[in-house]
Amino acid sequence: MESEQSDAKGTLLVVDGHSLAFRAFYALPAENFTAADGQATNAVYGFFTMLAQVISTEKPNLLGVAFDVKGGTFRNEMLKQYKGTREAAPEELITQIPLIQEMLQAFGVTYVTKQGYEGDDVIATLATMGENADYKTLVLSGDRDAFQLIDDDTTVLYPGYHFKELKHMTPEAVEEKYHVTPQQYPDLAALRGETADNIPGVPGVGDGYAAKWINEYGGLEGIIENADSIKGKRAKRFARISNRSNSTAESMPWCATWTLTSMCRTSHLAQ
């Protein structure tokens, strides 16, 4: 009996460019990787060293890299304070991003950006395109938002403390860790919030309570509809927020986080 892998054309590897560059930059001391003109190169060296490791192990047939671009996105229009508490990336890292992109081009690797969208959205679009073309897709990213892309054809390679300890996050792995499906992960993230992105969640609600409510009521919309009947202090806080917002996800400021944490799979990003 042939395996499921044999039904696919091959494997597509989609890389979160900024995530990998950040990890490389902080993994290697800049003072040890500096060009004659003073340009730091630690992120460049680390980026391609780690990428080569993944390519050697996974042996993808296709490779694409997504990057963020300067300027706001539609998420900033929805939530003005989105990522507002993040410190600016070190200049030594910022100046290496164009070098990484130039090297990718030199190697014949396509990198993709889209004004008004995050690299996350590009990743989601590329992953969807891969699935539609009958490829198995691997997403290399240290961003948990990528977990919502996981299904039988898409696996997230999530770095551990050491980069070589890549976790293959499958649907089963997500459910084991978070007790929700990958498709429900944006709901969980919306309820929990995300400090790194300055996204507010429901006060006092973490992964555990979020998963409990999602499993009981089916998802964010069901939780909102039953806000007044959920018991406990956390539920009362949720109900107060819900009642102030007329119990609609669209009008609840923190519920906009569902879209803020959801990665766009819109086809026009590929144009």
LOFIFI-543756 format. One record per residue: residue in one letter; x negated, y negated, z negated of N, C-alpha, C in turn. Coordinates in Angstrom, 3 decimals. Each point is the difference from the previous one (the first is absolute). Example, Ala and Ser with C-alpha at 12.3 -4.5 7.8 and 13.67 -1.06 7.14 Angstrom:
# LOFIFI-543756
<A <-13.190 5.690 -7.800> <0.890 -1.190 0.000> <-0.900 -1.200 0.000>>;
<S <0.350 -1.050 0.720> <-0.820 -1.190 -0.060> <0.770 -1.090 -0.730>>;
END
This chain:
# LOFIFI-543756
<M <-0.851 1.202 0.000> <0.851 -1.202 0.000> <-0.880 -1.243 0.000>>;
<E <0.287 -0.932 0.922> <-0.815 -1.197 0.090> <0.343 -0.962 -1.129>>;
<S <-0.995 -0.774 -0.423> <0.199 -0.966 -1.076> <0.680 -1.245 0.541>>;
<E <0.507 -0.836 -0.930> <0.630 -1.243 0.398> <-0.997 -0.922 0.685>>;
<Q <-1.275 0.069 -0.443> <-1.021 -0.866 0.568> <-0.148 0.240 1.497>>;
<S <0.224 1.268 0.439> <-0.172 0.318 1.402> <1.071 -0.649 0.871>>;
<D <1.126 -0.397 -0.585> <1.066 -0.656 0.741> <-0.317 -1.463 0.263>>;
<A <-0.974 -0.562 -0.716> <-0.355 -1.403 0.151> <-1.079 -0.163 1.066>>;
<K <-0.026 -1.178 0.612> <-1.033 -0.293 0.991> <-1.371 -0.099 -0.648>>;
<G <-0.030 -0.366 -1.254> <-1.251 -0.195 -0.704> <0.234 -0.843 -1.227>>;
<T <-1.045 -0.646 -0.464> <0.082 -0.802 -1.224> <-0.359 -1.451 0.276>>;
<L <0.834 -0.894 -0.507> <-0.247 -1.435 0.056> <-0.436 -0.464 -1.386>>;
<L <-1.123 -0.688 -0.076> <-0.467 -0.584 -1.253> <0.220 -1.502 0.049>>;
<V <0.822 -0.512 -0.919> <0.262 -1.434 -0.108> <-0.687 -0.505 -1.262>>;
<V <-0.828 -1.018 0.136> <-0.816 -0.478 -1.107> <0.450 -1.384 -0.455>>;
<D <0.163 -0.152 -1.298> <0.264 -1.300 -0.610> <-1.343 -0.719 -0.085>>;
<G <-0.264 -0.867 0.973> <-1.308 -0.618 0.126> <-0.425 -0.818 -1.197>>;
<H <0.895 -0.845 -0.500> <-0.365 -0.835 -1.144> <-0.200 0.837 -1.262>>;
<S <0.826 1.008 -0.175> <-0.145 0.867 -1.169> <-1.363 0.682 0.002>>;
<L <-0.411 0.505 1.150> <-1.285 0.691 0.082> <-1.156 -0.980 -0.149>>;
<A <0.137 -1.195 0.568> <-1.056 -1.006 -0.112> <-0.182 -0.454 -1.446>>;
<F <1.110 -0.214 -0.708> <-0.076 -0.393 -1.403> <-0.696 1.079 -0.821>>;
<R <0.373 1.232 0.231> <-0.604 1.092 -0.767> <-1.492 0.084 0.276>>;
<A <-0.374 -0.151 1.260> <-1.413 0.050 0.364> <-0.772 -1.151 -0.637>>;
<F <0.603 -1.188 0.007> <-0.679 -1.179 -0.540> <-0.314 0.160 -1.482>>;
<Y <0.953 0.515 -0.755> <-0.198 0.128 -1.439> <-0.725 1.278 -0.397>>;
<A <-0.173 0.903 0.944> <-0.724 1.238 -0.302> <-1.507 -0.164 0.146>>;
<L <-0.402 -0.969 0.807> <-1.419 -0.191 0.281> <-0.424 -1.421 -0.365>>;
<P <-1.117 -0.170 -0.694> <-0.459 -1.344 -0.381> <-0.429 -0.815 1.211>>;
<A <0.569 -1.198 0.134> <-0.293 -0.841 1.159> <-1.475 -0.340 0.108>>;
<E <-0.662 -0.155 -1.147> <-1.414 -0.393 0.034> <-0.887 1.056 0.635>>;
<N <0.488 1.229 0.061> <-0.781 1.076 0.618> <0.270 0.159 1.493>>;
<F <0.972 -0.754 0.506> <0.357 0.100 1.413> <0.165 -1.405 0.562>>;
<T <-1.107 -0.608 0.358> <0.017 -1.370 0.485> <-0.886 -0.129 1.228>>;
<A <0.534 -0.645 1.046> <-0.759 -0.213 1.231> <-1.020 -1.120 -0.207>>;
<A <-0.882 -0.158 0.975> <-1.070 -1.000 -0.100> <0.541 -1.413 -0.147>>;
<D <1.170 -0.259 0.576> <0.577 -1.342 -0.094> <0.821 -0.202 -1.259>>;
<G <-0.010 1.001 -0.899> <0.735 -0.116 -1.257> <1.395 0.573 0.033>>;
<Q <0.451 0.466 1.166> <1.333 0.579 0.131> <0.090 1.332 -0.740>>;
<A <0.961 0.101 -0.913> <0.216 1.267 -0.699> <0.547 1.030 0.979>>;
<T <-0.427 1.249 -0.164> <0.441 1.074 0.906> <0.451 1.245 -0.757>>;
<N <0.162 -0.124 -1.315> <0.369 1.190 -0.774> <1.363 0.554 0.382>>;
<A <0.982 -0.880 0.267> <1.331 0.465 0.391> <-0.046 0.665 1.374>>;
<V <-0.818 -0.549 0.885> <-0.134 0.581 1.342> <-0.580 1.407 -0.096>>;
<Y <-1.091 0.113 -0.727> <-0.655 1.306 -0.147> <0.937 0.999 -0.675>>;
<G <0.611 -0.413 -1.096> <0.875 0.897 -0.742> <1.226 0.401 0.794>>;
<F <0.561 -0.947 0.738> <1.198 0.255 0.809> <-0.262 1.131 0.985>>;
<F <-1.088 -0.114 0.745> <-0.251 0.992 1.039> <-0.537 1.312 -0.568>>;
<T <-0.651 -0.062 -1.134> <-0.431 1.236 -0.647> <1.203 0.811 -0.458>>;
<M <0.943 -0.675 -0.650> <1.191 0.694 -0.487> <0.892 0.454 1.145>>;
<L <0.137 -0.844 1.022> <0.821 0.381 1.151> <-0.589 1.219 0.696>>;
<A <-1.315 0.032 0.118> <-0.663 1.145 0.634> <0.252 1.282 -0.788>>;
<Q <0.029 -0.105 -1.330> <0.271 1.171 -0.837> <1.392 0.561 0.289>>;
<V <0.965 -0.894 0.102> <1.380 0.438 0.247> <0.124 0.601 1.393>>;
<I <-0.599 -0.642 0.976> <0.056 0.514 1.369> <-0.646 1.380 0.078>>;
<S <-1.133 0.166 -0.689> <-0.699 1.288 0.006> <0.849 1.098 -0.628>>;
<T <0.729 -0.343 -1.048> <0.817 0.995 -0.706> <1.311 0.294 0.712>>;
<E <0.681 -1.060 0.429> <1.358 0.160 0.546> <0.021 0.230 1.506>>;
<K <-1.059 -0.446 0.686> <-0.128 0.194 1.455> <1.239 -0.467 0.773>>;
<P <0.359 -1.279 -0.142> <1.180 -0.507 0.714> <-0.249 -0.095 1.503>>;
<N <1.079 0.073 0.762> <-0.078 -0.181 1.441> <0.110 -1.468 0.389>>;
<L <0.730 -0.751 -0.811> <0.191 -1.423 0.238> <-0.281 -0.769 -1.292>>;
<L <-0.444 -1.250 0.166> <-0.343 -0.820 -1.167> <0.427 -1.435 0.242>>;
<G <0.638 -0.593 -0.983> <0.373 -1.407 0.058> <-0.193 -0.637 -1.358>>;
<V <-0.379 -1.275 -0.028> <-0.262 -0.712 -1.253> <0.862 -1.260 -0.047>>;
<A <0.664 -0.221 -1.114> <0.874 -1.160 -0.177> <-0.624 -0.981 -0.990>>;
<F <0.127 -1.286 0.301> <-0.510 -1.042 -0.886> <1.083 -1.049 -0.251>>;
<D <-0.105 -0.661 -1.153> <0.815 -1.181 -0.268> <-0.545 -1.165 0.812>>;
<V <0.809 -1.046 0.139> <-0.463 -1.227 0.647> <0.300 -1.174 -0.923>>;
<K <-0.692 -1.100 0.229> <0.212 -1.193 -0.813> <1.401 -0.549 0.251>>;
<G <0.506 -0.712 -0.997> <1.328 -0.580 0.129> <1.031 0.848 -0.710>>;
<G <1.139 -0.576 -0.264> <1.050 0.710 -0.717> <0.732 0.993 0.878>>;
<T <0.854 0.777 -0.633> <0.832 0.963 0.701> <1.450 -0.254 -0.382>>;
<F <0.901 0.764 0.584> <1.417 -0.154 -0.338> <0.257 0.254 -1.479>>;
<R <-0.884 0.734 -0.666> <0.174 0.276 -1.424> <-0.169 -1.277 -0.829>>;
<N <-0.886 -0.882 0.435> <-0.184 -1.259 -0.714> <1.228 -0.891 0.111>>;
<E <0.742 0.148 1.072> <1.244 -0.763 0.148> <1.071 0.535 -0.939>>;
<M <-0.037 1.310 -0.273> <0.981 0.618 -0.889> <-0.323 -0.265 -1.464>>;
<L <-1.294 0.013 -0.316> <-0.429 -0.182 -1.383> <-1.216 -0.915 0.026>>;
<K <0.213 -1.266 -0.339> <-1.047 -1.004 0.143> <-1.259 0.349 -0.778>>;
<Q <0.176 0.666 -1.149> <-1.159 0.315 -0.829> <-0.677 1.310 0.385>>;
<Y <0.433 0.600 1.108> <-0.559 1.286 0.430> <-1.522 -0.097 0.124>>;
<K <-0.684 0.862 -0.735> <-1.465 0.060 -0.052> <-0.624 -1.305 -0.476>>;
<G <0.824 -0.843 -0.629> <-0.482 -1.310 -0.420> <-1.028 0.036 -1.114>>;
<T <-0.070 1.087 -0.746> <-0.952 0.078 -1.106> <-1.308 0.683 0.393>>;
<R <-0.096 0.427 1.229> <-1.226 0.671 0.431> <-1.138 -0.999 0.159>>;
<E <-1.159 0.396 -0.469> <-1.178 -0.830 0.214> <-0.464 0.163 1.437>>;
<A <-0.574 -1.055 0.532> <-0.503 0.066 1.370> <-1.125 1.027 0.087>>;
<A <-0.060 0.684 1.121> <-1.057 0.985 0.199> <-1.351 -0.713 0.031>>;
<P <-1.053 0.646 -0.483> <-1.329 -0.621 0.020> <-0.417 -0.377 1.416>>;
<E <-0.636 -1.131 0.128> <-0.452 -0.451 1.317> <-0.935 1.016 0.642>>;
<E <-0.805 0.670 -0.835> <-0.921 1.005 0.537> <0.737 1.146 0.673>>;
<L <1.228 0.276 -0.455> <0.806 1.032 0.632> <0.707 -0.540 1.240>>;
<I <0.583 -1.189 -0.126> <0.750 -0.595 1.108> <-0.848 -0.090 1.263>>;
<T <-1.262 -0.374 -0.153> <-0.857 -0.163 1.169> <-0.378 1.331 0.652>>;
<Q <0.249 1.103 -0.702> <-0.335 1.302 0.563> <1.139 0.627 0.794>>;
<I <1.224 -0.484 -0.187> <1.132 0.567 0.721> <-0.179 -0.136 1.518>>;
<P <-0.364 -1.194 0.509> <-0.222 -0.099 1.451> <-1.119 0.915 0.485>>;
<L <-1.017 0.218 -0.828> <-1.092 0.892 0.383> <0.500 1.440 0.115>>;
<I <0.847 0.396 -0.933> <0.589 1.340 0.049> <0.842 0.153 1.267>>;
<Q <0.782 -1.020 0.315> <0.842 0.060 1.189> <-0.832 0.040 1.277>>;
<E <-1.098 -0.745 0.038> <-0.888 0.032 1.162> <-0.617 1.385 0.180>>;
<M <-0.384 0.625 -1.110> <-0.582 1.335 0.091> <1.028 1.027 0.441>>;
<L <1.225 -0.142 -0.466> <1.054 0.904 0.446> <0.167 -0.096 1.519>>;
<Q <0.009 -1.228 0.508> <0.109 -0.185 1.443> <-1.184 0.620 0.726>>;
<A <-1.185 -0.152 -0.571> <-1.201 0.555 0.615> <0.073 1.520 0.079>>;
<F <0.652 0.606 -0.988> <0.155 1.449 -0.015> <1.207 0.464 0.819>>;
<G <0.730 -0.952 0.559> <1.170 0.361 0.795> <1.221 0.322 -0.823>>;
<V <0.022 -0.488 -1.244> <1.131 0.247 -0.900> <0.937 -1.206 0.017>>;
<T <1.256 0.251 0.196> <0.989 -1.069 0.037> <0.349 -0.465 -1.404>>;
<Y <-0.039 -1.310 -0.210> <0.537 -0.531 -1.251> <1.145 -0.938 0.350>>;
<V <0.995 -0.051 -0.889> <1.245 -0.704 0.299> <0.337 -0.992 -1.106>>;
<T <0.405 -1.207 0.397> <0.528 -1.002 -0.923> <1.258 -0.578 0.634>>;
<K <0.852 -0.594 -0.836> <1.218 -0.623 0.512> <0.343 -1.194 -0.886>>;
<Q <-0.022 -1.191 0.590> <0.309 -1.205 -0.750> <1.398 0.072 -0.598>>;
<G <0.118 -0.370 -1.271> <1.293 0.018 -0.676> <0.327 1.314 -0.665>>;
<Y <-0.883 0.988 0.168> <0.210 1.311 -0.602> <-1.266 0.429 -0.723>>;
<E <0.175 0.886 -0.969> <-1.142 0.525 -0.722> <-0.586 1.207 0.738>>;
<G <-1.226 0.332 -0.379> <-0.591 1.215 0.527> <0.867 1.204 -0.319>>;
<D <0.693 -0.032 -1.138> <0.917 1.087 -0.382> <1.041 0.256 1.086>>;
<D <0.532 -1.083 0.558> <1.033 0.139 1.018> <-0.568 0.593 1.286>>;
<V <-1.224 -0.395 0.322> <-0.670 0.557 1.170> <-0.239 1.494 -0.207>>;
<I <-0.433 0.364 -1.216> <-0.239 1.409 -0.334> <1.283 0.809 0.189>>;
<A <1.109 -0.518 -0.512> <1.276 0.704 0.104> <0.412 0.170 1.457>>;
<T <-0.226 -1.032 0.794> <0.358 0.063 1.414> <-0.858 1.032 0.728>>;
<L <-1.307 -0.019 -0.254> <-0.892 0.964 0.646> <0.346 1.432 -0.413>>;
<A <0.299 0.182 -1.279> <0.365 1.336 -0.480> <1.270 0.490 0.673>>;
<T <0.975 -0.896 0.162> <1.252 0.362 0.652> <-0.227 0.314 1.476>>;
<M <-0.842 -0.791 0.635> <-0.324 0.265 1.401> <-0.662 1.370 0.142>>;
<G <-0.878 0.335 -0.954> <-0.656 1.301 0.032> <0.993 1.136 -0.131>>;
<E <0.927 -0.138 -0.934> <1.032 1.032 -0.182> <0.850 0.145 1.250>>;
<N <0.379 -1.137 0.578> <0.840 0.037 1.193> <-0.712 0.650 1.185>>;
<A <-1.332 -0.055 -0.027> <-0.799 0.606 1.073> <-0.435 1.419 -0.357>>;
<D <0.566 0.533 -1.086> <-0.253 1.389 -0.422> <-1.417 0.228 -0.524>>;
<Y <-0.544 -0.995 -0.671> <-1.283 0.169 -0.678> <0.238 0.169 -1.495>>;
<K <-0.845 0.779 -0.636> <-0.078 -0.010 -1.455> <-0.753 -1.274 -0.382>>;
<T <0.487 -0.715 -1.007> <-0.597 -1.284 -0.346> <-0.602 0.026 -1.394>>;
<L <-1.217 -0.524 -0.098> <-0.676 -0.200 -1.277> <-0.167 -1.501 -0.205>>;
<V <0.408 -0.505 -1.155> <-0.150 -1.415 -0.320> <-1.027 -0.119 -1.117>>;
<L <-1.111 -0.642 0.288> <-1.049 -0.196 -0.999> <0.216 -1.353 -0.659>>;
<S <0.430 0.014 -1.264> <0.316 -1.250 -0.691> <-0.032 0.190 -1.507>>;
<G <-0.455 -1.035 -0.690> <0.032 -0.010 -1.457> <1.207 -0.741 -0.539>>;
<D <0.950 -0.316 0.867> <1.212 -0.730 -0.368> <1.148 0.988 -0.170>>;
<R <0.593 0.033 -1.191> <1.082 0.948 -0.263> <1.239 -0.253 0.851>>;
<D <0.156 -1.207 0.531> <1.148 -0.266 0.856> <0.030 0.948 1.197>>;
<A <-1.159 0.509 0.388> <-0.071 0.911 1.140> <0.708 1.322 -0.278>>;
<F <0.280 0.291 -1.265> <0.638 1.279 -0.336> <1.376 0.135 0.634>>;
<Q <0.656 -1.116 0.277> <1.341 0.065 0.592> <-0.035 0.510 1.441>>;
<L <-1.173 0.034 0.614> <-0.135 0.486 1.373> <-0.105 1.516 0.073>>;
<I <-0.215 0.622 -1.135> <-0.284 1.433 -0.038> <1.223 0.830 0.369>>;
<D <-0.230 0.963 0.865> <1.016 1.005 0.305> <-0.721 1.248 0.489>>;
<D <0.705 0.906 0.647> <-0.623 1.253 0.429> <-1.094 -0.221 1.042>>;
<D <0.047 -1.150 0.684> <-0.977 -0.275 1.051> <-1.021 -1.066 -0.378>>;
<T <0.188 -0.650 -1.139> <-0.906 -1.077 -0.419> <-0.496 0.241 -1.415>>;
<T <-1.303 -0.017 -0.167> <-0.648 0.183 -1.296> <-0.863 -1.221 -0.299>>;
<V <0.033 -0.477 -1.229> <-0.857 -1.115 -0.404> <-1.251 0.551 -0.676>>;
<L <-1.154 -0.461 0.460> <-1.270 0.329 -0.633> <-0.286 -1.103 -1.004>>;
<Y <0.172 0.305 -1.276> <-0.071 -0.993 -1.071> <-1.273 0.206 -0.807>>;
<P <-0.907 -0.983 0.011> <-1.282 0.176 -0.690> <0.164 0.115 -1.512>>;
<G <-0.816 0.867 -0.592> <-0.063 0.093 -1.452> <-1.075 -0.939 -0.524>>;
<Y <-0.473 0.248 -1.206> <-1.046 -0.853 -0.587> <-1.225 0.006 0.904>>;
<H <-0.370 1.179 0.492> <-1.051 0.126 0.994> <0.662 0.181 1.355>>;
<F <-0.504 -0.708 1.001> <0.660 0.010 1.303> <0.134 1.410 0.571>>;
<K <-0.992 0.836 -0.236> <0.038 1.349 0.551> <1.169 0.812 -0.554>>;
<E <0.531 -0.434 -1.146> <1.117 0.711 -0.616> <1.326 -0.492 0.587>>;
<L <0.126 0.135 1.310> <1.221 -0.438 0.664> <1.146 0.955 -0.320>>;
<K <1.094 -0.562 -0.479> <1.178 0.801 -0.287> <0.892 0.035 1.233>>;
<H <0.388 1.177 0.410> <0.927 0.139 1.119> <1.421 -0.104 -0.558>>;
<M <0.559 -1.204 0.124> <1.332 -0.244 -0.540> <1.058 0.429 1.015>>;
<T <0.642 1.111 -0.322> <1.068 0.578 0.802> <1.335 -0.298 -0.684>>;
<P <1.125 0.353 0.624> <1.279 -0.196 -0.695> <0.031 0.687 -1.364>>;
<E <-0.575 1.198 -0.063> <-0.008 0.735 -1.259> <-0.848 -0.705 -1.055>>;
<A <-1.129 -0.583 0.433> <-0.893 -0.692 -0.931> <0.662 -1.248 -0.570>>;
<V <0.735 -0.727 0.837> <0.699 -1.204 -0.463> <1.085 0.375 -1.005>>;
<E <0.775 1.026 0.315> <1.079 0.406 -0.906> <-0.546 0.525 -1.318>>;
<E <-1.140 0.684 0.059> <-0.608 0.509 -1.229> <-0.473 -1.136 -0.898>>;
<K <-0.548 -1.060 0.589> <-0.553 -1.095 -0.793> <1.054 -1.015 -0.431>>;
<Y <0.940 -0.339 0.911> <0.939 -1.087 -0.282> <1.443 0.470 -0.198>>;
<H <0.291 1.253 0.310> <1.339 0.577 -0.164> <1.034 -0.677 0.886>>;
<V <-0.449 -0.548 1.111> <0.890 -0.502 1.042> <-0.593 0.429 1.333>>;
<T <0.795 -0.073 1.044> <-0.505 0.331 1.325> <-0.777 -1.195 0.557>>;
<P <-0.830 0.220 1.012> <-0.696 -1.134 0.619> <0.964 -1.072 0.503>>;
<Q <1.149 0.423 0.521> <0.980 -0.961 0.504> <0.594 -0.849 -1.121>>;
<Q <-0.010 0.528 -1.216> <0.526 -0.747 -1.147> <-1.066 -0.843 -0.683>>;
<Y <-1.246 0.154 0.431> <-1.081 -0.710 -0.684> <0.182 -1.522 0.013>>;
<P <0.462 -0.628 1.104> <0.216 -1.452 -0.044> <0.987 -0.419 -1.087>>;
<D <1.032 0.814 -0.252> <0.950 -0.303 -1.074> <-0.704 0.021 -1.351>>;
<L <-0.833 1.012 -0.188> <-0.745 0.103 -1.250> <-0.915 -1.196 -0.178>>;
<A <-0.696 -0.393 1.073> <-0.907 -1.141 -0.069> <0.750 -1.297 -0.272>>;
<A <1.199 -0.127 0.562> <0.805 -1.201 -0.227> <0.420 -0.119 -1.460>>;
<L <0.382 1.113 -0.602> <0.415 -0.013 -1.402> <-1.186 -0.227 -0.926>>;
<R <-1.115 0.617 0.325> <-1.197 -0.105 -0.827> <-0.687 -1.349 0.157>>;
<G <0.034 -0.538 1.224> <-0.745 -1.213 0.300> <-1.446 0.338 0.305>>;
<E <-0.750 -1.009 0.424> <-1.401 0.204 0.342> <-0.802 -1.212 -0.422>>;
<T <-0.739 0.159 -1.098> <-0.764 -1.118 -0.560> <-1.008 -0.546 0.995>>;
<A <-0.679 0.876 0.720> <-1.046 -0.429 0.930> <0.545 -0.924 1.086>>;
<D <1.258 0.207 0.391> <0.615 -0.820 1.038> <0.888 -1.093 -0.570>>;
<N <0.027 -0.124 -1.343> <0.851 -0.982 -0.682> <1.468 0.218 0.340>>;
<I <0.382 1.280 0.084> <1.393 0.365 0.273> <0.660 0.378 -1.318>>;
<P <1.035 -0.724 -0.403> <0.669 0.323 -1.260> <0.865 1.243 0.132>>;
<G <0.043 0.779 -1.040> <0.902 1.146 -0.042> <1.024 -0.223 -1.087>>;
<V <0.647 1.063 -0.441> <0.929 -0.092 -1.125> <-0.815 0.083 -1.285>>;
<P <0.116 -0.960 -0.901> <-0.796 0.009 -1.238> <0.123 1.309 -0.761>>;
<G <-1.143 0.587 -0.319> <-0.022 1.225 -0.794> <0.184 1.284 0.778>>;
<V <0.203 -0.108 1.299> <0.232 1.196 0.815> <-1.284 0.373 0.745>>;
<G <-0.477 1.205 -0.284> <-1.161 0.530 0.686> <0.399 1.129 0.930>>;
<D <-0.972 0.775 0.419> <0.272 1.091 0.940> <1.004 1.007 -0.548>>;
<G <-0.118 0.317 -1.306> <0.854 1.016 -0.595> <1.468 -0.370 0.036>>;
<Y <0.331 -1.177 -0.518> <1.403 -0.424 -0.014> <0.510 -0.231 1.411>>;
<A <-0.847 -0.566 0.861> <0.419 -0.248 1.378> <0.380 1.313 0.677>>;
<A <-0.839 1.031 -0.167> <0.281 1.305 0.606> <1.276 0.614 -0.570>>;
<K <0.188 -0.152 -1.315> <1.194 0.550 -0.646> <1.259 -0.617 0.589>>;
<W <0.012 -1.312 0.134> <1.172 -0.686 0.538> <0.214 0.347 1.475>>;
<I <-1.085 0.064 0.758> <0.112 0.310 1.425> <0.591 1.393 0.199>>;
<N <-0.472 0.950 -0.784> <0.514 1.370 0.123> <1.457 0.117 -0.450>>;
<E <0.379 -0.844 -0.949> <1.372 0.068 -0.512> <0.994 -0.705 0.919>>;
<Y <-0.453 -1.120 0.593> <0.938 -0.813 0.778> <-0.326 -0.046 1.494>>;
<G <-1.029 0.724 0.412> <-0.271 0.139 1.425> <-0.932 -1.026 0.609>>;
<G <-0.179 -1.128 -0.667> <-0.856 -1.041 0.547> <0.360 -1.349 -0.559>>;
<L <-0.645 -1.021 0.517> <0.165 -1.348 -0.536> <1.435 -0.501 0.103>>;
<E <0.632 0.215 1.136> <1.376 -0.475 0.159> <0.931 0.667 -1.008>>;
<G <-0.182 1.298 -0.199> <0.837 0.710 -0.966> <-0.230 -0.477 -1.415>>;
<I <-1.234 -0.337 -0.318> <-0.321 -0.516 -1.340> <0.677 -1.347 -0.218>>;
<I <-0.048 -0.847 1.028> <0.648 -1.309 -0.103> <1.505 0.148 -0.213>>;
<E <0.602 0.902 0.759> <1.448 0.211 -0.111> <0.411 0.501 -1.379>>;
<N <-0.913 0.719 -0.669> <0.320 0.580 -1.314> <-0.738 -0.698 -1.141>>;
<A <-0.462 -1.206 0.258> <-0.831 -0.705 -0.977> <0.654 -0.125 -1.371>>;
<D <1.292 -0.256 -0.030> <0.686 -0.229 -1.284> <0.222 1.283 -0.790>>;
<S <-0.121 1.156 0.652> <0.264 1.259 -0.700> <-1.266 0.722 -0.448>>;
<I <-1.155 -0.492 0.407> <-1.260 0.632 -0.415> <-0.303 -0.406 -1.436>>;
<K <-0.394 0.962 -0.821> <-0.219 -0.263 -1.418> <-1.475 -0.291 -0.296>>;
<G <-0.229 -0.719 -1.117> <-1.347 -0.287 -0.460> <-0.377 -1.458 0.183>>;
<K <-1.038 -0.436 -0.747> <-0.438 -1.396 0.046> <-0.441 -0.411 1.398>>;
<R <-0.744 0.880 0.655> <-0.486 -0.331 1.342> <1.169 -0.171 0.958>>;
<A <0.998 0.844 -0.148> <1.169 -0.081 0.862> <0.761 -1.306 -0.238>>;
<K <0.035 -0.442 -1.246> <0.686 -1.259 -0.308> <-0.708 -1.168 0.689>>;
<R <-1.342 0.039 -0.008> <-0.747 -1.051 0.698> <0.337 0.035 1.492>>;
<F <0.038 1.219 0.532> <0.328 0.175 1.416> <1.392 -0.546 0.290>>;
<A <0.959 0.328 -0.866> <1.383 -0.441 0.205> <0.103 -1.512 -0.036>>;
<R <-0.743 -0.649 -0.915> <0.045 -1.462 -0.086> <-0.494 -0.618 1.300>>;
<I <-1.097 0.550 0.530> <-0.527 -0.512 1.263> <1.018 0.231 1.108>>;
<S <0.577 1.192 0.019> <0.969 0.352 1.034> <1.221 -0.900 -0.043>>;
<N <0.520 -0.235 -1.201> <1.201 -0.827 -0.137> <-0.258 -1.446 0.392>>;
<R <-1.210 -0.488 -0.330> <-0.340 -1.374 0.374> <-0.074 -0.151 1.513>>;
<S <-0.239 1.108 0.676> <-0.203 -0.053 1.452> <1.177 0.576 0.770>>;
<N <1.154 0.083 -0.655> <1.215 0.494 0.649> <-0.125 1.439 0.478>>;
<S <-0.925 0.746 -0.631> <-0.151 1.428 0.251> <-0.289 0.362 1.462>>;
<T <-0.662 -0.866 0.707> <-0.367 0.315 1.384> <-1.506 -0.025 0.143>>;
<A <-0.520 0.999 0.679> <-1.450 0.101 0.152> <-0.561 -1.205 0.737>>;
<E <0.780 -0.504 0.981> <-0.507 -1.103 0.806> <-0.200 -1.271 -0.818>>;
<S <0.838 -0.206 -1.036> <-0.074 -1.248 -0.747> <-0.823 0.126 -1.272>>;
<M <-0.452 1.194 -0.328> <-0.797 0.172 -1.202> <-1.472 -0.246 0.330>>;
<P <-0.621 -1.035 -0.548> <-1.380 -0.323 0.359> <-0.946 1.182 -0.128>>;
<W <0.089 0.740 -1.110> <-0.959 1.099 -0.160> <0.317 1.160 0.927>>;
<C <1.270 0.097 0.443> <0.359 1.085 0.911> <-0.546 -0.235 1.400>>;
<A <-0.422 -1.229 0.264> <-0.684 -0.239 1.269> <-1.283 0.803 0.059>>;
<T <-0.456 0.465 -1.159> <-1.237 0.793 -0.010> <0.169 1.300 0.759>>;
<W <1.226 0.458 0.197> <0.181 1.212 0.802> <-0.586 -0.232 1.388>>;
<T <0.316 -1.166 0.573> <-0.547 -0.329 1.317> <-1.462 -0.397 -0.104>>;
<L <-0.356 -0.666 -1.078> <-1.391 -0.407 -0.187> <-0.919 1.211 -0.077>>;
<T <0.499 1.071 -0.599> <-0.833 1.188 -0.131> <0.262 1.009 1.116>>;
<S <0.980 -0.280 0.867> <0.284 0.887 1.124> <-0.872 -0.388 1.184>>;
<M <-0.577 1.000 0.644> <-0.879 -0.244 1.129> <0.806 0.084 1.283>>;
<C <-0.125 -1.033 0.829> <0.798 -0.096 1.226> <-0.450 1.032 1.025>>;
<R <0.976 0.642 0.622> <-0.287 0.946 1.082> <0.604 -0.522 1.302>>;
<T <0.043 -1.320 0.163> <0.645 -0.585 1.173> <-0.867 0.135 1.230>>;
<S <0.635 0.380 1.096> <-0.763 0.305 1.209> <-0.671 -1.223 0.597>>;
<H <0.546 -1.211 -0.230> <-0.575 -1.169 0.646> <-1.381 -0.352 -0.557>>;
<L <-0.361 0.593 -1.125> <-1.353 -0.247 -0.511> <-1.037 0.575 0.941>>;
<A <0.382 0.969 0.786> <-0.960 0.657 0.898> <-0.155 -0.754 1.311>>;
<Q <0.810 -1.022 0.227> <-0.067 -0.709 1.278> <-1.196 -0.940 0.042>>;
END
